[in-house]
Structures are given as C-alpha cells and as structure tokens.
Amino acid sequence: MSWLESFILGLVQGLTEFLPISSSAHLRLTAAFAGWHDPGAAFTAITQIGTEAAVLIYFRKDIARILSAWFGSLFGKVPRSDHDAQMGWLVIVGSIPIGVLGVTFKDQIEGPFRDLRLIATTLIVMGIVLGIADRLAARDETGGKHRAVRERKSLKELGVRDGLIYGICQAMALIPGVSRSGATISGGLLMGYTREAAARYSFLLAIPAVLASGVFELKDAGEGHVSWGPTIFATLIAFVVGYAVIAWFMKFITTKSFMPFVYYRVLLGIVLFVLVGVGELSPHAGESAG
C-alpha cells in the first residue's frame, strides 16, 4: 500500500465511520473503484481505532462521568440505580453480541462478507430500514392532522432489554454495508428513542467493540500488501477527520432527518449492482491480490 492510498483510505474512514453509510463498505469500494488491493478487515479494524479515539475525546465528559459512577457502584460509593452507573453496565451488556459473533464469524467477515454484491444488498436494505425508522421518528415529533405529538424516549429510559437490542443491531455491522451507526441508530429510532439519544448511545456503545477489534487485529497488521507505516498514517488521518465529522453530525441531527443518507445508500447500492451486473466491476475486485 502506498502513502497516497493510506491517506485516501484514512480520509474515507474518518468521513464515513460516524455517518450511517458504512465505513467498511466505503473502504472496500474505494479500493475496488481505484483498482487497488482490498485493504482487508485488519486494516479497517485498526484504522477504526483512530476514529474511536475521536469519540473518546469528543465525549470525554460523558465517558469520565459514566466510568466514575460505574466504578463507584462496584464499591458501594454510588447507588447502582444511578443513571451513569447503569449506563456503564448497559454498554457492557450491549457489547456482548458483537464480541461473540465477531469471533464466531471471523473467517466469513474477512472473506465472503466482502463480496460487492452483498455490500450492495446491505446498503439498500439497511437504507430502507433507516428511512422507515426516520419517518416514524418524524411522525412522532411533528404529529399530524389527526395525530398528536408523541414524546420520544431519552437515554434515561434505557434498560437492559433495549441495551441488548442495541447490541444486536450493532453486531449486524460485522457485514460490510450495514453500518454500525446506521444499524444502532435505526434500532434506537424503532424503539422510540430520539435521534440525538440514538446517535449518542450508538457512539458510546461502539467504543469497547471497536477498540477490542482493533487490538485483536494488530497481530495481522503488516501482513500482505499493507505495512505498519501506512496503517498508522491512515489511522491518524481517520482520527482528525473523524473528530470533525462527529461535531458536525451531532449538530446536524438536532434539526435534520437521516433521509439524505437513506437516498445516498440506496443510490450507491443500485449503482454498484449495475456495475457488477454489466461486468464493469468484479464482485471480488481486489480480493485475490490482497
């Protein structure tokens, strides 16, 4: 991998990690369209450490408060009924599904799941799911001629059941094209949470899973065509760009809907199907060289 490739892929990772459009799919597609080798699951997981570092900094006050309360609850200094202490436990509970499934389906994630036809399918299907969830949220927020405004849930109402459902939604993102934020935000909206609450918990829930995945994949870094230098460089680029995207996205969702991302996902999936269908792009482009 050249330094130019690592710069572009790091840029793509930072731009797409927190938007509901799938960073893993875009890394895969960028390499396929450019005629490069597939960067692989290990490269993707390690560069995600950069974007998660951005999450740690952006939400540092929330994270510090949750960790303090959670540790305090272990030693009886903070009531276990405390909201922040419960959030600590809920993040742990929500991280279990992706941890179990990630190890169980590791070979599929690094192989068959990277087929461009599957990516096109997940882009479209999850785009439609996100669109439905967003429409339901908008209907509750605005009401209608014969419908009263319905108050949506905040994170203070999050319990073990919903936390586990969030976790299952996050685990779906093991398939490129689903999108970690897209799946968890959709799940949150369908469960009745506000856009801001769904996005915030999505980002917090991703921290243990992404950091663990990145550390787990460190042993495979430097193998094949991807060396340590470009991987670290891409991770740094992803961190800087990712932080800017988080700040923008959290402001965006307070007044806007997710529909622009829905249209983008569906359109990209259709284009991808057409390109593969007419033979302009192989569904396994770049894989054999990786």
Disulfide bonds with the S-S distance in Angstrom:
none
